[in-house]
Amino acid sequence: MTMTLGLKLSRRSIAVVVVADFEIVFEDVRHVPAKTDRMEETIRRYLAQLLQQFTITGIAYYAPSTGQSMAHRLVQVLEDEGRRTQLPIQRLNKADVFSGFGVVPVNTRAQLREQIARIWPVVAVADQGKVTARHVVLAEAAGVGLIGQVWSELPPP
């Protein structure tokens, strides 16, 4: 069984989706502590817990920020944990994520969420029909996890 950990990292949150044989089996969104030392310890513990709870065979992530930022620190922590556990890691960029679900790439995060909602209805709407920030980052994490799993099975040229 192939099990991919898909993550969307940002300076304020980490969205996690576990994809097992192209089916989403786990989802979570966590806020990131503001203090760097506390953030690193918390995220390392959380990643270790996920890696212990699931038999992860690969990691795929998307972090839109490229400069020295909290998201960059999250990427470093994630890559350190991936190396420590000797799991393959795939870094996806915006073009990878936005072009992964149609012949024509989507242009906005809302369009991406709509595409993912066709596969995974959980990200469509919440209570009273409102879309929350949680839905958007979960959709992005789901997209990353699904693309990561496809790429592990059929690597891009």
Secondary structure, DSSP 4 states (H G I P E B T S, - for coil): --EEEEEEE-SSEEEEEEEETTEEEEEEEEEPPSSHHHHHHHHHHHHHHHHHHS---EEEEE----SSSHHHHHHHHHHHHHHHHT--EEEE-HHHHHTTTSSSPP-SHHHHHHHHHHH-GGGT--GGG---HHHHHHHHHHHHHHHHHHHHHS---
